[in-house]
C-alpha cells in the first residue's frame, strides 16, 4: 500500500512539473472603463501628473510615449484594461504575458513587470497609432478637460494632452508634451503647433481625441468602435470648423465660456485683460507713492533694510512682465482688436505721483511692455515707471527719449495667421492609402 502511494505521489509530481505554466498578465483587470472612470482619469492628471512623472522610473518619453504611458499607469493603478496598437494594428496590452517572469509591486514605480511593459509600449507605438486607439470628439465642457489629446502624424508628427486647466488664468489650458529626443521630463506649454487637416488628407492623420475603451469580446480584447463611444463627433473635420489651424483657441474659448456660463464677446475679453493689468498696475502705483511719501519725509539719503524690503518691486515687476506676456497671448488667442484694447486702457486714469499730471493704464502698459520700469525703492516715481513729464510740450516721454506717437507706431496692429504646412501630392497619395482597419490583435 505504501509503495502504491509513493508511486502515485511520484506520478503526480511528474505531471505537475510537465504541465504548462499558467502565464500571468501585466496586471489584473477588475474594472471597466466608463465616463466616471474618465472623470477620475482627468482629475488624476490634474492633481498627480507633472513634468517629472517618469523621473522616478528613469523612463525617457517622446510625445506619443507620454500620452500612452500616462494612460497605462492610470489603468494599471485602477485595474482597468489598456491596449496599444502599432501603425499596422498589432496590439499589446495589460493582457500581454511576455513578462510574467518579472515580479510585481504595489507601487507602480517599483513594479518591474510594468516597467518592462512600458518599455515595450515605447518601442511599439508612434503617432500613427493614435487613429487606431483613439476617436474624435465633440468639443464641449464634458470633453475639454485634462487627458484630452491633440495629434497629427504627417508634418510635425506630434501629440500632446491637456494637463492643467485654470479658468481664472488668461490662457487657462496647459498642455503636457514631450519631444525628440526622448527625455525623462516632459514640459508644460500653452501653445499648439498642430493642425487639423482638410481633404484630401484623411481624418486619420490629425485629431482632437479621447481613448477608445478596451473590452473583452469573443475571447479577445478589442476596442469599442468610435460610433459607440461617448461624445463621438467628426465636426472638427468639417470645412466650416473655424479653428482648424489654431486649435488652442477653440479649446481655451470652451473653458472660458463654460466657466462664465455664457458666450463671451470681444468686449468681455477686453474687460478681462484690462482688469488683470489694472489690478497689478494700481497696486504697484500705491507702493511707489507710499515710498515717495516716506522718502519726502525722511530725506533723499534715507536708507533702511526694512524700507527696501517693503518697497522694492523686483518680484512684483517680474509678475507684471509675465502678466503682459499672457495679455499679448490673450489678445491673439481670443482675436481681440488691439486698438480697442488700447482704448480701454486709455479710459482708465492713473496717478503715479501727487506732483505729476495723471496718466492712464495705456502709458503704464507701454512702460512695462518695454521693461523701462525700475524696482529700486529709492528712486523717483518717474524712474520707477520709466516715464517723465515734459512740461514744455505737455506730454509723457518714455525710456528717456521716446514720445507716445513714436511708440504707438511700433505696435503692429495685427498678427499674421499661421500658415498651414504644404503637403506634396506624393505625400497625399501615400497617406491616402493608410488603412484604418487594423488586423486582429495577434499578441494576445
ZISULSUL-V521417 format. One record per residue. N is the residue number from 0. SS is DSSP state (2 for helix, 1 for strand, 0 for the rest). D_CENTER is the distance of its C-alpha to the mean C-alpha in Angstrom with 1 decimal. Layout:
[[N	SS	D_CENTER] [N	SS	D_CENTER]]
This chain:
[[0	0	74.9] [1	2	73.0] [2	2	73.0] [3	2	71.5] [4	2	68.7] [5	2	68.0] [6	2	67.9] [7	2	65.6] [8	2	63.3] [9	2	63.2] [10	2	62.5] [11	2	59.6] [12	2	58.0] [13	2	58.4] [14	2	56.8] [15	2	53.8] [16	2	53.3] [17	2	53.7] [18	0	51.3] [19	0	47.8] [20	0	45.1] [21	0	42.6] [22	0	39.1] [23	0	36.2] [24	0	32.6] [25	0	29.6] [26	0	29.2] [27	0	31.1] [28	0	29.6] [29	0	31.0] [30	0	28.3] [31	0	27.0] [32	0	23.7] [33	0	23.6] [34	2	21.5] [35	2	22.2] [36	2	20.8] [37	2	17.7] [38	2	17.3] [39	2	18.0] [40	2	15.4] [41	2	12.7] [42	2	14.3] [43	2	14.7] [44	2	11.1] [45	2	10.5] [46	2	13.7] [47	2	14.6] [48	0	11.9] [49	0	10.8] [50	0	11.0] [51	0	14.7] [52	0	14.8] [53	0	17.0] [54	0	19.0] [55	0	21.8] [56	0	22.5] [57	0	22.3] [58	0	20.5] [59	0	18.9] [60	1	16.2] [61	0	15.0] [62	2	12.2] [63	2	14.2] [64	2	15.6] [65	2	12.4] [66	2	11.8] [67	2	15.5] [68	2	16.4] [69	2	14.1] [70	2	15.6] [71	2	19.0] [72	2	19.0] [73	2	18.3] [74	2	21.0] [75	2	23.4] [76	2	23.1] [77	0	23.9] [78	0	26.5] [79	0	24.7] [80	0	25.2] [81	0	23.0] [82	1	23.7] [83	1	22.4] [84	1	24.1] [85	0	24.8] [86	0	25.2] [87	0	28.7] [88	0	28.0] [89	0	29.3] [90	1	27.7] [91	1	27.3] [92	1	26.2] [93	0	27.2] [94	0	30.7] [95	0	31.2] [96	0	34.2] [97	0	34.3] [98	0	33.3] [99	0	35.6] [100	0	37.6] [101	0	34.8] [102	0	34.6] [103	0	32.1] [104	0	30.8] [105	0	29.6] [106	0	26.6] [107	2	24.2] [108	2	24.0] [109	2	27.8] [110	0	28.1] [111	2	29.6] [112	2	29.9] [113	2	26.2] [114	2	25.4] [115	2	27.7] [116	2	26.1] [117	2	22.6] [118	2	24.1] [119	2	25.7] [120	2	22.5] [121	2	21.1] [122	2	24.3] [123	2	24.4] [124	0	21.3] [125	0	19.7] [126	2	17.5] [127	2	20.9] [128	2	20.6] [129	2	17.9] [130	2	20.5] [131	2	22.8] [132	2	20.6] [133	1	18.4] [134	1	19.2] [135	1	18.0] [136	1	17.6] [137	0	18.6] [138	0	15.9] [139	0	16.7] [140	0	16.1] [141	0	17.0] [142	0	14.4] [143	0	11.3] [144	0	10.2] [145	0	8.3] [146	0	9.4] [147	0	9.5] [148	1	9.4] [149	1	9.9] [150	1	12.6] [151	1	15.7] [152	0	18.5] [153	0	21.0] [154	0	20.2] [155	0	16.9] [156	0	17.0] [157	1	13.3] [158	1	10.8] [159	1	7.3] [160	1	6.0] [161	1	4.3] [162	1	4.9] [163	1	6.2] [164	1	8.1] [165	0	11.0] [166	0	13.3] [167	0	15.4] [168	0	13.2] [169	0	13.9] [170	0	10.3] [171	0	9.2] [172	1	5.6] [173	1	2.9] [174	1	0.9] [175	1	4.4] [176	1	7.1] [177	0	10.8] [178	0	13.6] [179	0	17.4] [180	0	19.3] [181	0	17.9] [182	1	17.2] [183	0	17.3] [184	0	14.3] [185	0	10.8] [186	1	8.5] [187	1	5.7] [188	1	5.2] [189	0	5.8] [190	0	7.7] [191	0	8.6] [192	0	11.9] [193	0	12.7] [194	0	15.6] [195	0	17.3] [196	0	20.8] [197	0	24.1] [198	0	27.3] [199	0	29.0] [200	0	25.9] [201	0	25.5] [202	2	22.5] [203	2	22.0] [204	2	20.4] [205	1	17.2] [206	1	15.5] [207	1	13.0] [208	1	14.2] [209	1	14.9] [210	1	17.2] [211	0	21.0] [212	0	22.9] [213	1	25.5] [214	1	29.0] [215	1	32.4] [216	1	34.7] [217	0	38.1] [218	0	37.9] [219	1	34.6] [220	1	30.9] [221	1	29.3] [222	1	26.3] [223	0	26.8] [224	0	27.2] [225	2	24.5] [226	2	26.9] [227	2	27.4] [228	0	23.8] [229	0	22.5] [230	0	21.0] [231	1	21.9] [232	0	22.0] [233	0	22.3] [234	2	22.0] [235	2	19.2] [236	2	21.8] [237	0	24.4] [238	0	25.7] [239	0	25.2] [240	0	21.5] [241	0	20.8] [242	0	17.1] [243	0	17.6] [244	0	16.9] [245	0	14.2] [246	2	11.9] [247	2	9.4] [248	2	12.6] [249	2	13.6] [250	2	10.6] [251	2	10.6] [252	2	14.4] [253	2	14.6] [254	2	12.9] [255	2	15.2] [256	2	18.2] [257	2	17.9] [258	2	18.0] [259	2	20.8] [260	0	22.7] [261	0	23.7] [262	0	23.0] [263	0	22.1] [264	0	24.3] [265	2	24.1] [266	2	26.3] [267	2	23.9] [268	2	21.1] [269	2	23.8] [270	2	25.0] [271	2	21.7] [272	2	21.0] [273	2	24.7] [274	2	24.7] [275	2	21.9] [276	2	23.9] [277	2	27.2] [278	2	26.5] [279	2	25.6] [280	2	28.4] [281	2	31.1] [282	2	30.5] [283	2	30.9] [284	2	34.0] [285	2	35.5] [286	2	35.1] [287	2	36.6] [288	2	39.5] [289	2	40.2] [290	2	40.4] [291	2	42.7] [292	2	45.0] [293	2	45.4] [294	2	46.1] [295	2	48.7] [296	2	50.4] [297	2	50.2] [298	0	50.8] [299	0	48.9] [300	0	49.7] [301	0	48.2] [302	0	45.8] [303	0	44.1] [304	2	41.4] [305	2	40.5] [306	2	40.5] [307	2	38.3] [308	2	35.8] [309	2	35.8] [310	2	35.7] [311	0	33.9] [312	0	30.5] [313	2	28.6] [314	2	25.6] [315	2	25.7] [316	2	25.8] [317	2	22.7] [318	2	21.0] [319	2	22.5] [320	2	21.4] [321	2	17.7] [322	2	18.3] [323	2	19.8] [324	2	17.0] [325	2	14.9] [326	2	17.9] [327	2	18.3] [328	2	14.7] [329	2	15.6] [330	2	18.9] [331	2	17.4] [332	2	14.6] [333	0	17.3] [334	0	20.2] [335	0	22.2] [336	0	25.6] [337	2	25.8] [338	2	29.5] [339	2	29.1] [340	2	26.6] [341	2	29.1] [342	2	31.9] [343	2	30.2] [344	2	30.0] [345	2	33.6] [346	0	34.7] [347	0	33.9] [348	1	36.7] [349	1	36.2] [350	0	38.8] [351	0	38.1] [352	0	41.7] [353	0	44.8] [354	0	46.8] [355	0	44.6] [356	0	44.1] [357	0	41.0] [358	1	38.1] [359	1	34.9] [360	2	31.2] [361	2	31.0] [362	2	33.1] [363	2	31.0] [364	2	27.8] [365	2	29.6] [366	2	30.7] [367	2	27.3] [368	2	25.6] [369	0	28.1] [370	0	28.1] [371	0	31.8] [372	0	31.6] [373	0	33.2] [374	0	32.4] [375	0	36.1] [376	0	37.7] [377	0	41.2] [378	0	41.0] [379	0	41.7] [380	2	39.4] [381	2	39.7] [382	2	38.5] [383	2	35.7] [384	2	34.4] [385	0	35.4] [386	1	37.7] [387	1	41.4] [388	1	43.8] [389	1	46.4] [390	0	49.4] [391	0	51.4] [392	0	48.9] [393	0	47.3] [394	1	43.7] [395	1	40.8] [396	1	40.4] [397	1	37.0] [398	0	36.3] [399	0	40.1] [400	0	41.1] [401	1	38.8] [402	1	39.8] [403	2	37.5] [404	2	38.4] [405	2	37.7] [406	2	34.2] [407	2	33.4] [408	0	34.3] [409	0	31.6] [410	0	28.8] [411	0	28.2] [412	0	28.0] [413	0	25.4] [414	0	22.8] [415	0	23.4] [416	0	21.1] [417	0	19.4] [418	0	21.9] [419	0	21.4] [420	0	22.3] [421	0	25.8] [422	0	26.6] [423	0	30.2] [424	2	32.6] [425	2	33.0] [426	2	29.3] [427	2	29.4] [428	2	32.4] [429	2	31.0] [430	2	27.8] [431	2	29.9] [432	0	31.8] [433	0	28.8] [434	0	29.9] [435	0	27.5] [436	0	30.2] [437	0	30.1] [438	0	33.1] [439	0	33.6] [440	0	32.0] [441	0	34.6] [442	0	33.2] [443	0	34.1]]
